[in-house]
Amino acid sequence: MVSKPSSGFQEIDHTADWELQVWAPDFPALLECAARGMSALTEITLAKEPRVFREFVLPRTDRETLLVDFLSELLFFAEHQGIAFDTYNLKLNANSLVASVEGAAIENQAKEIKAVTYHRLSVQSTDRGLEVNLVFDV
């Protein structure tokens, strides 16, 4: 039996939308893997230079809402500012998620995600950490 790495993502067949299974040892790592998986689904390529930096703070809520809010914020940057990220520094404290991200202008994006959905969304604890299936509206 081949074991999964401690964190990662894989696309799941879905009838109309896109579904992504994401797993990681802790919640900040789950957020990062979800962001990387979302970028992989849209086949984003970034310009080499200049690098851009953004920081944003999201209120700490339940894990599912915070996951959707985080990914939705990344979609907002892509849609409204034409930038995406490949480096994530995520700090979860008692009241908020502080996200310091680095990336660049989007050079090419083969596919588009309209929204992150709450469809069957549930972050589950497993023997290896956390796991979630995300459904994206395309």
N, CA, C and O of each residue as an XYZ file, in Angstrom:
552
protein
N       0.836     -1.172      0.000
C       0.000      0.000      0.000
C       0.887      1.245      0.000
O       1.822      1.346      0.795
N       0.597      2.174     -0.877
C       1.342      3.423     -0.968
C       0.713      4.422     -0.009
O      -0.495      4.657     -0.053
N       1.535      5.012      0.862
C       0.985      5.982      1.805
C       1.060      7.385      1.230
O       1.932      7.694      0.418
N       0.132      8.230      1.663
C       0.101      9.626      1.226
C       1.160     10.409      1.984
O       1.471     10.077      3.128
N       1.722     11.448      1.364
C       2.611     12.328      2.124
C       1.825     13.005      3.247
O       0.594     12.986      3.249
N       2.546     13.606      4.204
C       1.873     14.184      5.369
C       0.944     15.335      5.019
O       0.022     15.633      5.777
N       1.170     15.987      3.885
C       0.241     17.018      3.426
C       0.197     17.002      1.912
O       1.161     16.611      1.254
N      -0.941     17.434      1.362
C      -1.071     17.457     -0.090
C      -2.509     17.649     -0.517
O      -3.383     17.999      0.276
N      -2.725     17.405     -1.817
C      -4.059     17.543     -2.380
C      -4.163     16.664     -3.609
O      -3.154     16.321     -4.224
N      -5.389     16.298     -3.966
C      -5.644     15.578     -5.213
C      -7.041     15.918     -5.693
O      -7.962     16.112     -4.899
N      -7.181     15.986     -7.014
C      -8.489     16.277     -7.604
C      -9.363     15.039     -7.509
O      -8.891     13.916     -7.686
N     -10.649     15.255     -7.227
C     -11.649     14.196     -7.139
C     -12.642     14.419     -8.275
O     -13.048     15.553     -8.532
N     -13.038     13.337     -8.960
C     -14.041     13.471    -10.018
C     -15.339     14.025     -9.438
O     -15.808     13.577     -8.392
N     -15.907     15.004    -10.132
C     -17.165     15.627     -9.703
C     -17.967     15.923    -10.958
O     -17.398     16.302    -11.981
N     -19.287     15.754    -10.891
C     -20.118     15.853    -12.089
C     -20.069     17.213    -12.771
O     -19.802     17.275    -13.972
N     -20.314     18.294    -12.057
C     -20.408     19.608    -12.713
C     -19.316     20.566    -12.265
O     -18.822     21.362    -13.063
N     -18.939     20.497    -11.008
C     -17.949     21.419    -10.469
C     -16.619     20.687    -10.298
O     -16.442     19.580    -10.806
N     -15.703     21.305     -9.590
C     -14.423     20.660     -9.274
C     -14.386     20.335     -7.803
O     -14.844     21.118     -6.969
N     -13.837     19.173     -7.483
C     -13.691     18.778     -6.090
C     -12.235     18.445     -5.821
O     -11.549     17.851     -6.653
N     -11.782     18.837     -4.651
C     -10.390     18.667     -4.271
C     -10.340     18.076     -2.872
O     -10.959     18.602     -1.948
N      -9.605     16.984     -2.716
C      -9.357     16.435     -1.388
C      -8.030     17.005     -0.894
O      -7.030     16.972     -1.611
N      -8.025     17.524      0.325
C      -6.836     18.160      0.896
C      -6.578     17.558      2.271
O      -7.513     17.333      3.040
N      -5.313     17.297      2.578
C      -4.954     16.778      3.891
C      -3.645     17.408      4.353
O      -2.791     17.772      3.545
N      -3.509     17.527      5.673
C      -2.308     18.133      6.248
C      -2.265     17.827      7.746
O      -3.277     17.447      8.335
N      -1.093     17.993      8.358
C      -0.971     17.676      9.784
C      -1.651     18.676     10.716
O      -1.986     18.325     11.848
N      -1.863     19.921     10.263
C      -2.498     20.937     11.110
C      -3.275     21.917     10.234
O      -3.198     21.865      9.006
N      -4.024     22.812     10.883
C      -4.920     23.685     10.129
C      -4.197     24.698      9.237
O      -4.604     24.854      8.086
N      -3.147     25.398      9.695
C      -2.438     26.296      8.769
C      -1.887     25.555      7.541
O      -1.935     26.082      6.429
N      -1.371     24.351      7.735
C      -0.876     23.564      6.599
C      -2.022     23.152      5.678
O      -1.848     23.091      4.461
N      -3.195     22.868      6.253
C      -4.366     22.533      5.440
C      -4.767     23.719      4.567
O      -5.089     23.546      3.391
N      -4.750     24.926      5.139
C      -5.056     26.130      4.364
C      -4.083     26.285      3.199
O      -4.496     26.560      2.072
N      -2.795     26.109      3.473
C      -1.792     26.254      2.416
C      -1.969     25.207      1.324
O      -1.901     25.532      0.139
N      -2.194     23.957      1.709
C      -2.397     22.908      0.701
C      -3.654     23.164     -0.122
O      -3.673     22.901     -1.324
N      -4.697     23.670      0.513
C      -5.924     24.008     -0.217
C      -5.652     25.116     -1.225
O      -6.142     25.064     -2.353
N      -4.877     26.117     -0.826
C      -4.532     27.216     -1.743
C      -3.704     26.697     -2.914
O      -3.948     27.072     -4.061
N      -2.736     25.846     -2.635
C      -1.901     25.284     -3.709
C      -2.731     24.403     -4.642
O      -2.542     24.419     -5.858
N      -3.648     23.640     -4.061
C      -4.517     22.800     -4.877
C      -5.432     23.616     -5.768
O      -5.644     23.272     -6.930
N      -5.977     24.700     -5.226
C      -6.840     25.586     -6.005
C      -6.061     26.182     -7.178
O      -6.579     26.263     -8.292
N      -4.827     26.597     -6.932
C      -3.988     27.141     -8.012
C      -3.690     26.079     -9.061
O      -3.690     26.362    -10.259
N      -3.438     24.861     -8.606
C      -3.151     23.778     -9.547
C      -4.363     23.482    -10.432
O      -4.207     23.239    -11.629
N      -5.565     23.499     -9.856
C      -6.772     23.251    -10.648
C      -6.952     24.285    -11.754
O      -7.393     23.947    -12.852
N      -6.616     25.535    -11.473
C      -6.806     26.598    -12.463
C      -5.617     26.733    -13.411
O      -5.642     27.526    -14.352
N      -4.585     25.949    -13.146
C      -3.379     25.949    -13.991
C      -2.783     27.349    -14.125
O      -2.458     27.794    -15.226
N      -2.645     28.030    -12.999
C      -2.061     29.376    -12.967
C      -0.551     29.294    -13.126
O       0.108     28.453    -12.515
N      -0.014     30.181    -13.958
C       1.432     30.405    -13.992
C       1.665     31.871    -13.656
O       0.937     32.758    -14.102
N       2.697     32.098    -12.860
C       3.010     33.445    -12.400
C       4.176     34.030    -13.175
O       5.059     33.309    -13.638
N       4.164     35.356    -13.309
C       5.310     36.056    -13.885
C       6.504     35.856    -12.945
O       6.329     35.689    -11.738
N       7.701     35.875    -13.499
C       8.905     35.697    -12.674
C       9.143     36.905    -11.766
O       9.521     36.742    -10.605
N       8.930     38.088    -12.277
C       9.179     39.338    -11.542
C       8.115     40.351    -11.944
O       7.534     40.199    -13.019
N       7.833     41.340    -11.173
C       8.294     41.544     -9.802
C       7.467     40.710     -8.839
O       6.322     40.364     -9.128
N       8.050     40.392     -7.704
C       7.343     39.683     -6.648
C       6.446     40.674     -5.904
O       6.806     41.839     -5.733
N       5.292     40.208     -5.468
C       4.369     41.054     -4.709
C       4.092     40.403     -3.353
O       4.129     39.181     -3.208
N       3.819     41.241     -2.384
C       3.558     40.781     -1.025
C       2.231     41.367     -0.559
O       1.930     42.534     -0.808
N       1.455     40.551      0.111
C       0.210     41.025      0.693
C       0.084     40.416      2.089
O       0.593     39.330      2.367
N      -0.598     41.140      2.938
C      -0.934     40.609      4.257
C      -2.400     40.913      4.499
O      -2.869     42.020      4.235
N      -3.109     39.934      4.996
C      -4.503     40.157      5.356
C      -4.829     39.358      6.610
O      -4.193     38.350      6.917
N      -5.824     39.834      7.311
C      -6.238     39.218      8.568
C      -7.708     38.836      8.444
O      -8.541     39.637      8.020
N      -8.005     37.610      8.818
C      -9.389     37.128      8.811
C      -9.780     36.751     10.230
O      -8.978     36.163     10.955
N     -10.999     37.081     10.636
C     -11.421     36.707     11.989
C     -11.482     35.189     12.128
O     -11.889     34.482     11.207
N     -11.076     34.713     13.278
C     -11.116     33.275     13.525
C     -12.559     32.863     13.804
O     -13.202     33.360     14.728
N     -13.036     31.959     12.992
C     -14.385     31.415     13.125
C     -14.237     29.899     13.164
O     -13.174     29.400     13.533
N     -15.257     29.170     12.800
C     -15.095     27.724     12.694
C     -14.168     27.411     11.520
O     -13.970     28.248     10.639
N     -13.609     26.219     11.513
C     -12.600     25.864     10.499
C     -13.144     25.942      9.080
O     -12.447     26.397      8.173
N     -14.369     25.506      8.882
C     -14.933     25.509      7.531
C     -15.095     26.932      7.001
O     -14.726     27.216      5.862
N     -15.640     27.815      7.814
C     -15.830     29.206      7.387
C     -14.492     29.881      7.131
O     -14.339     30.600      6.143
N     -13.528     29.658      8.004
C     -12.211     30.269      7.821
C     -11.536     29.750      6.553
O     -10.874     30.514      5.851
N     -11.694     28.481      6.257
C     -11.138     27.910      5.027
C     -11.759     28.568      3.800
O     -11.041     28.969      2.884
N     -13.074     28.681      3.771
C     -13.759     29.322      2.638
C     -13.361     30.792      2.535
O     -13.102     31.283      1.437
N     -13.308     31.495      3.657
C     -12.926     32.913      3.639
C     -11.506     33.105      3.114
O     -11.255     34.016      2.325
N     -10.580     32.257      3.543
C      -9.185     32.348      3.105
C      -9.075     32.127      1.596
O      -8.451     32.924      0.895
N      -9.675     31.055      1.099
C      -9.599     30.769     -0.338
C     -10.337     31.833     -1.150
O      -9.896     32.192     -2.241
N     -11.445     32.336     -0.632
C     -12.185     33.399     -1.325
C     -11.356     34.672     -1.420
O     -11.422     35.381     -2.424
N     -10.585     34.966     -0.394
C      -9.694     36.131     -0.421
C      -8.642     35.968     -1.527
O      -8.328     36.925     -2.235
N      -8.108     34.768     -1.668
C      -7.130     34.513     -2.728
C      -7.772     34.651     -4.110
O      -7.152     35.182     -5.032
N      -9.009     34.175     -4.253
C      -9.730     34.355     -5.521
C      -9.954     35.833     -5.814
O      -9.866     36.256     -6.967
N     -10.243     36.624     -4.781
C     -10.435     38.063     -4.949
C      -9.161     38.714     -5.501
O      -9.233     39.512     -6.435
N      -8.010     38.384     -4.938
C      -6.745     38.939     -5.433
C      -6.530     38.569     -6.901
O      -6.091     39.400     -7.696
N      -6.837     37.336     -7.255
C      -6.647     36.893     -8.640
C      -7.577     37.642     -9.590
O      -7.152     38.106    -10.648
N      -8.838     37.757     -9.210
C      -9.834     38.375    -10.085
C      -9.691     39.890    -10.174
O      -9.809     40.456    -11.261
N      -9.439     40.551     -9.054
C      -9.457     42.017     -9.031
C      -8.090     42.676     -9.156
O      -7.996     43.830     -9.576
N      -7.030     41.960     -8.796
C      -5.694     42.543     -8.883
C      -4.785     41.794     -9.848
O      -3.675     42.242    -10.135
N      -5.255     40.653    -10.348
C      -4.464     39.893    -11.310
C      -3.205     39.290    -10.722
O      -2.213     39.104    -11.428
N      -3.239     38.979     -9.414
C      -2.075     38.372     -8.772
C      -2.473     37.079     -8.068
O      -3.620     36.898     -7.658
N      -1.499     36.191     -7.941
C      -1.690     34.941     -7.211
C      -0.416     34.678     -6.411
O       0.590     35.369     -6.573
N      -0.478     33.681     -5.556
C       0.587     33.490     -4.579
C       1.140     32.076     -4.613
O       0.438     31.118     -4.936
N       2.426     31.971     -4.269
C       3.072     30.669     -4.191
C       3.854     30.473     -2.891
O       4.445     29.417     -2.667
N       3.850     31.493     -2.045
C       4.516     31.406     -0.748
C       3.539     31.885      0.322
O       2.945     32.958      0.207
N       3.387     31.077      1.353
C       2.383     31.355      2.384
C       3.018     31.286      3.769
O       3.707     30.321      4.100
N       2.781     32.311      4.568
C       3.153     32.306      5.979
C       1.863     32.579      6.743
O       1.377     33.709      6.776
N       1.322     31.546      7.348
C       0.003     31.626      7.972
C       0.127     31.422      9.474
O       0.684     30.426      9.937
N      -0.399     32.378     10.224
C      -0.355     32.296     11.686
C      -1.774     32.362     12.225
O      -2.516     33.309     11.965
N      -2.125     31.348     12.969
C      -3.447     31.261     13.578
C      -3.302     31.595     15.056
O      -2.593     30.903     15.786
N      -3.970     32.650     15.495
C      -3.944     32.981     16.919
C      -5.356     32.853     17.487
O      -6.255     32.358     16.808
N      -5.549     33.289     18.702
C      -6.835     33.094     19.380
C      -8.002     33.766     18.670
O      -9.129     33.276     18.731
N      -7.742     34.893     17.992
C      -8.835     35.666     17.403
C      -8.838     35.743     15.888
O      -9.846     36.129     15.296
N      -7.730     35.382     15.244
C      -7.664     35.616     13.803
C      -6.632     34.730     13.119
O      -5.808     34.071     13.753
N      -6.720     34.750     11.799
C      -5.696     34.180     10.931
C      -4.968     35.354     10.303
O      -5.591     36.210      9.674
N      -3.657     35.401     10.468
C      -2.836     36.423      9.830
C      -2.110     35.738      8.678
O      -1.310     34.827      8.889
N      -2.393     36.183      7.468
C      -1.811     35.587      6.265
C      -0.849     36.574      5.621
O      -1.252     37.655      5.192
N       0.421     36.198      5.554
C       1.428     36.954      4.805
C       1.765     36.098      3.595
O       2.285     34.991      3.733
N       1.468     36.615      2.413
C       1.611     35.823      1.197
C       2.503     36.549      0.198
O       2.583     37.778      0.181
N       3.169     35.755     -0.630
C       4.058     36.306     -1.652
C       3.732     35.633     -2.977
O       3.444     34.437     -3.021
N       3.779     36.406     -4.051
C       3.490     35.854     -5.363
C       3.889     36.818     -6.449
O       4.886     37.531     -6.330
N       3.101     36.838     -7.519
C       3.407     37.687     -8.670
C       2.147     37.834     -9.518
O       1.103     37.247     -9.233
N       2.284     38.632    -10.561
C       1.181     38.799    -11.506
C       0.885     37.463    -12.184
O       1.781     36.653    -12.422
N      -0.381     37.259    -12.482
C      -0.777     36.041    -13.190
C      -0.391     36.200    -14.655
O      -0.853     37.114    -15.338
N       0.458     35.299    -15.122
C       0.894     35.311    -16.513
C      -0.105     34.561    -17.388
O      -0.401     34.971    -18.511
N      -0.614     33.457    -16.854
C      -1.577     32.650    -17.595
C      -2.451     31.886    -16.597
O      -1.977     31.429    -15.557
N      -3.733     31.760    -16.936
C      -4.661     30.976    -16.130
C      -5.575     30.246    -17.094
O      -6.393     30.866    -17.774
N      -5.437     28.923    -17.153
C      -6.174     28.134    -18.131
C      -7.654     27.982    -17.776
O      -8.504     27.916    -18.664
N      -7.958     27.926    -16.482
C      -9.329     27.686    -16.039
C      -9.683     28.667    -14.936
O      -8.800     29.238    -14.296
N     -10.982     28.863    -14.714
C     -11.426     29.836    -13.715
C     -12.323     29.181    -12.672
O     -13.163     28.341    -12.994
N     -12.133     29.573    -11.438
C     -13.020     29.182    -10.345
C     -13.866     30.396     -9.997
O     -13.339     31.484     -9.765
N     -15.187     30.203     -9.961
C     -16.085     31.306     -9.598
C     -16.171     31.490     -8.089
O     -16.180     32.616     -7.591
N     -16.233     30.369     -7.359
C     -16.401     30.473     -5.907
C     -16.024     29.167     -5.223
O     -16.042     28.094     -5.826
N     -15.686     29.292     -3.958
C     -15.501     28.145     -3.075
C     -16.859     27.901     -2.423
O     -17.484     28.845     -1.939
N     -17.321     26.666     -2.403
C     -18.655     26.387     -1.868
C     -18.582     25.725     -0.491
O     -17.528     25.260     -0.056
N     -19.716     25.700      0.167
C     -19.857     24.992      1.439
C     -20.444     23.596      1.230
O     -20.761     22.910      2.202
N     -20.592     23.170     -0.020
C     -21.222     21.889     -0.343
C     -20.469     20.745      0.341
O     -19.299     20.504      0.042
N     -21.132     20.051      1.248
C     -20.570     18.912      1.995
C     -19.252     19.253      2.699
O     -18.447     18.361      2.963
N     -19.031     20.512      2.998
C     -17.759     20.949      3.581
C     -17.679     20.589      5.062
O     -18.515     21.012      5.861
N     -16.669     19.808      5.416
C     -16.455     19.423      6.806
C     -14.986     19.055      6.987
O     -14.503     18.091      6.393
N     -14.281     19.824      7.806
C     -12.889     19.506      8.122
C     -12.914     18.384      9.155
O     -13.511     18.520     10.224
N     -12.261     17.279      8.823
C     -12.275     16.098      9.685
C     -10.894     15.842     10.279
O      -9.877     15.998      9.603
N     -10.870     15.450     11.548
C      -9.624     15.009     12.177
C      -9.387     13.553     11.802
O     -10.305     12.733     11.839
N      -8.142     13.241     11.440
C      -7.756     11.875     11.088
C      -6.520     11.495     11.906
O      -6.003     12.305     12.676
N      -6.058     10.271     11.732
C      -4.843      9.829     12.423
C      -3.636     10.671     12.028
O      -2.704     10.824     12.818
N      -3.643     11.212     10.826
C      -2.499     11.986     10.324
C      -2.665     13.486     10.494
O      -1.731     14.238     10.215
N      -3.818     13.941     10.940
C      -4.036     15.383     11.066
C      -5.448     15.758     10.675
O      -6.414     15.343     11.315
N      -5.561     16.555      9.610
C      -6.859     17.050      9.150
C      -7.055     16.728      7.678
O      -6.095     16.623      6.914
N      -8.321     16.574      7.293
C      -8.660     16.292      5.899
C      -9.978     16.981      5.575
O     -10.862     17.094      6.424
N     -10.096     17.444      4.321
C     -11.325     18.090      3.878
C     -11.487     17.869      2.380
O     -10.501     17.779      1.649
N     -12.725     17.784      1.931
C     -13.030     17.813      0.505
C     -13.670     19.161      0.208
O     -14.635     19.561      0.860
N     -13.122     19.856     -0.783
C     -13.612     21.173     -1.191
C     -14.273     21.063     -2.550
O     -13.753     20.396     -3.445
N     -15.416     21.712     -2.709
C     -16.085     21.779     -4.006
C     -16.044     23.230     -4.474
O     -16.419     24.146     -3.742
N     -15.581     23.420     -5.711
C     -15.465     24.749     -6.306
C     -16.504     24.912     -7.395
O     -16.697     24.018     -8.220
N     -17.175     26.056     -7.398
C     -18.122     26.409     -8.454
C     -17.325     26.950     -9.630
O     -16.577     27.918     -9.494
N     -17.492     26.318    -10.788
C     -16.790     26.765    -11.997
C     -17.780     27.206    -12.995
O     -17.408     27.623    -14.092
